[in-house]
Amino acid sequence: MAHSYWLTIAAALALLPLPGDGELSAAAEPAAWRQSVTADLRPGDIVFRRGVGPTADAVSLASLSSAGMVAWTHVGIVAQLVKDGPLYVVHAIDDRGVVMDPPERFFSAAESSAGTFVRLGGGEGVARIAMGFVGRAFDASLSLFDHEDFYCTELIFVSMRQAGIRLDIPLRKLPMHEEPVMFPDDLYRVLVAHFRAMLPPTTKTAAE
């Protein structure tokens, strides 16, 4: 998500009380979760990370996640160019646009302090659509309704809708921004609630 915009939002919200983040602190301690998560990934999995650095902190602050829940600040989808080939994560990021990175980079210590995934029914079709957007610019305006460029949750939301997966994801109105914004945390909660009823639990976090 856009670096300068989220830093501005964080400044505007700095005086608001932030719910307890004990699980975030606990989640940052073990490193073994990275290997556990990346080893289990399949094409179509929606991957979430708790980023590190000022932009991730600003997104977390703006989302004001509930106490006891890990705040996810970035999202992508696992894709595979050829059958049995290496896996990649398609995601939209502010300094590079829509790109494909190896899972090891997406979940690297330099980029994340916690990670998880949710397995979708029909996720491979969503991944193929998302791959078609690689090379698009980052949507610095954070407009969920302009699909020329993409921010991270917009990319996943639009790809799911084009694949026929239509879910009611909460949107939030933020100060200094006209359009509502979709947060990774809200997308995560809806996906888990919807797909956990259909499939065995497949989410993993650093705290597990």
C-alpha positions as CSV (number, residue, x, y, z in Angstrom):
1,M,0.0,0.0,0.0
2,A,1.1,3.6,-0.7
3,H,4.0,4.6,1.6
4,S,3.4,8.3,2.0
5,Y,-0.4,7.9,2.2
6,W,-0.2,5.4,5.1
7,L,2.3,7.5,7.0
8,T,-0.1,10.4,6.8
9,I,-3.0,8.2,8.1
10,A,-0.8,6.9,10.9
11,A,0.0,10.5,12.0
12,A,-3.8,11.3,11.9
13,L,-4.6,8.3,14.1
14,A,-1.6,8.5,16.4
15,L,-3.6,9.8,19.3
16,L,-6.2,7.0,19.1
17,P,-5.8,4.0,21.5
18,L,-4.4,1.0,19.7
19,P,-5.8,-2.4,20.9
20,G,-3.2,-4.7,22.6
21,D,-0.8,-6.4,20.2
22,G,0.5,-9.1,22.5
23,E,0.1,-11.7,19.7
24,L,2.0,-9.6,17.3
25,S,4.9,-9.5,19.7
26,A,4.8,-13.2,20.3
27,A,4.4,-13.9,16.5
28,A,7.7,-12.1,15.8
29,E,9.8,-14.4,17.9
30,P,10.1,-17.8,16.2
31,A,11.6,-18.0,12.7
32,A,10.6,-21.6,12.0
33,W,7.2,-20.5,10.8
34,R,8.6,-19.3,7.4
35,Q,9.7,-22.8,6.4
36,S,6.5,-24.3,7.7
37,V,4.3,-21.9,5.7
38,T,6.2,-21.9,2.4
39,A,6.5,-25.7,2.5
40,D,2.7,-26.1,2.5
41,L,1.8,-23.6,-0.2
42,R,-0.2,-24.5,-3.3
43,P,-1.3,-22.5,-6.3
44,G,-4.3,-20.4,-5.5
45,D,-3.5,-20.0,-1.8
46,I,-4.0,-16.4,-0.5
47,V,-1.0,-15.4,1.5
48,F,-0.8,-12.8,4.2
49,R,2.1,-11.2,6.0
50,R,2.7,-8.9,8.9
51,G,5.2,-6.5,7.3
52,V,8.1,-4.7,9.0
53,G,8.9,-1.1,8.7
54,P,7.0,2.2,8.9
55,T,4.6,1.5,6.1
56,A,3.5,-1.8,7.6
57,D,3.2,-0.1,11.0
58,A,1.0,2.6,9.5
59,V,-1.3,0.1,7.8
60,S,-1.6,-1.8,11.1
61,L,-2.3,1.3,13.1
62,A,-4.9,2.5,10.5
63,S,-6.7,-0.9,10.6
64,L,-6.9,-0.9,14.4
65,S,-7.1,-4.7,14.5
66,S,-8.8,-6.3,17.5
67,A,-6.7,-7.4,20.5
68,G,-5.6,-11.0,20.3
69,M,-5.6,-11.1,16.5
70,V,-2.5,-10.8,14.3
71,A,-2.7,-7.7,12.0
72,W,-1.9,-8.6,8.5
73,T,-0.6,-5.7,6.5
74,H,-0.1,-7.2,3.0
75,V,-1.6,-9.9,0.8
76,G,-0.9,-11.8,-2.3
77,I,-1.8,-15.0,-4.1
78,V,0.3,-18.1,-4.9
79,A,0.7,-18.8,-8.6
80,Q,2.6,-21.3,-10.8
81,L,3.7,-20.6,-14.4
82,V,3.9,-24.2,-15.4
83,K,2.7,-27.5,-13.9
84,D,5.1,-28.8,-11.2
85,G,7.2,-25.6,-11.7
86,P,8.3,-23.2,-8.9
87,L,5.7,-21.3,-7.0
88,Y,5.5,-17.5,-7.0
89,V,3.5,-14.9,-5.1
90,V,1.6,-12.4,-7.2
91,H,1.1,-9.1,-5.2
92,A,0.9,-5.4,-5.7
93,I,3.4,-3.3,-3.8
94,D,4.0,0.4,-3.8
95,D,7.5,0.6,-5.2
96,R,7.2,-2.1,-7.9
97,G,3.6,-2.5,-8.9
98,V,2.1,-5.9,-9.5
99,V,5.0,-8.4,-9.4
100,M,5.7,-12.1,-8.9
101,D,8.2,-13.0,-6.1
102,P,9.3,-16.4,-4.8
103,P,7.5,-17.2,-1.5
104,E,10.9,-17.1,0.3
105,R,11.2,-13.4,-0.7
106,F,7.6,-12.5,0.1
107,F,8.0,-14.0,3.6
108,S,11.6,-13.1,4.2
109,A,12.8,-11.6,7.5
110,A,13.4,-8.3,5.7
111,E,9.8,-8.2,4.7
112,S,7.7,-9.9,7.4
113,S,7.5,-10.8,11.0
114,A,4.5,-13.2,10.7
115,G,2.7,-15.0,7.9
116,T,-0.2,-17.2,7.0
117,F,-2.3,-18.5,4.1
118,V,-5.9,-19.4,3.4
119,R,-6.7,-22.1,0.8
120,L,-9.6,-21.2,-1.5
121,G,-11.9,-23.5,-3.4
122,G,-11.2,-22.4,-7.0
123,G,-8.1,-20.6,-6.0
124,E,-6.1,-21.7,-9.0
125,G,-8.4,-19.9,-11.3
126,V,-8.0,-16.7,-9.2
127,A,-4.2,-17.1,-9.5
128,R,-4.4,-17.3,-13.3
129,I,-6.4,-14.1,-13.4
130,A,-4.0,-12.3,-11.0
131,M,-1.0,-13.3,-13.2
132,G,-2.6,-11.5,-16.0
133,F,-2.2,-8.2,-14.1
134,V,1.6,-8.6,-13.6
135,G,3.3,-5.4,-14.8
136,R,0.4,-3.1,-13.9
137,A,1.3,-0.1,-11.8
138,F,0.6,0.3,-8.1
139,D,-2.7,2.1,-7.4
140,A,-1.4,5.0,-5.3
141,S,-4.9,6.5,-5.1
142,L,-6.1,3.4,-3.3
143,S,-9.2,3.3,-5.5
144,L,-11.0,0.0,-5.3
145,F,-13.2,0.9,-8.3
146,D,-10.4,1.8,-10.8
147,H,-9.0,-1.5,-12.0
148,E,-6.3,-0.1,-14.3
149,D,-3.8,-0.1,-11.4
150,F,-3.9,-2.1,-8.1
151,Y,-3.2,-2.0,-4.4
152,C,-2.7,-5.3,-2.6
153,T,-6.2,-6.2,-1.5
154,E,-7.7,-4.7,-4.7
155,L,-5.7,-7.1,-6.8
156,I,-7.0,-10.1,-4.8
157,F,-10.5,-8.8,-4.6
158,V,-10.8,-8.1,-8.4
159,S,-9.2,-11.4,-9.3
160,M,-11.6,-13.3,-7.1
161,R,-14.6,-11.5,-8.5
162,Q,-13.5,-12.2,-12.1
163,A,-13.1,-15.9,-11.1
164,G,-16.7,-15.9,-9.9
165,I,-15.9,-15.7,-6.1
166,R,-18.1,-12.9,-4.7
167,L,-17.8,-12.3,-1.0
168,D,-18.9,-9.4,1.1
169,I,-15.6,-7.8,2.3
170,P,-16.0,-4.9,4.7
171,L,-14.7,-1.5,3.6
172,R,-13.4,1.2,5.8
173,K,-13.7,5.0,5.4
174,L,-10.5,6.7,6.4
175,P,-9.6,10.3,7.1
176,M,-8.3,12.3,4.2
177,H,-9.5,9.7,1.7
178,E,-12.7,9.9,-0.3
179,E,-13.2,6.2,-1.2
180,P,-13.5,3.3,1.2
181,V,-10.4,1.1,1.6
182,M,-10.2,-2.7,1.9
183,F,-7.7,-3.9,4.5
184,P,-5.8,-7.2,4.5
185,D,-7.1,-8.0,8.0
186,D,-10.7,-7.7,6.9
187,L,-10.1,-9.8,3.7
188,Y,-8.4,-12.5,5.9
189,R,-11.3,-12.7,8.3
190,V,-13.9,-13.1,5.6
191,L,-11.9,-15.7,3.7
192,V,-11.3,-17.8,6.8
193,A,-15.0,-17.6,7.8
194,H,-16.1,-18.6,4.3
195,F,-13.6,-21.3,3.3
196,R,-12.9,-22.9,6.7
197,A,-16.5,-24.3,6.6
198,M,-15.7,-26.1,3.3
199,L,-12.1,-27.2,3.8
200,P,-9.8,-28.5,6.5
201,P,-8.0,-25.6,8.4
202,T,-4.9,-24.6,6.5
203,T,-3.9,-21.3,8.0
204,K,-0.6,-21.0,9.8
205,T,0.9,-18.2,11.8
206,A,4.2,-17.6,13.5
207,A,2.4,-18.0,16.8
208,E,1.4,-21.6,16.1
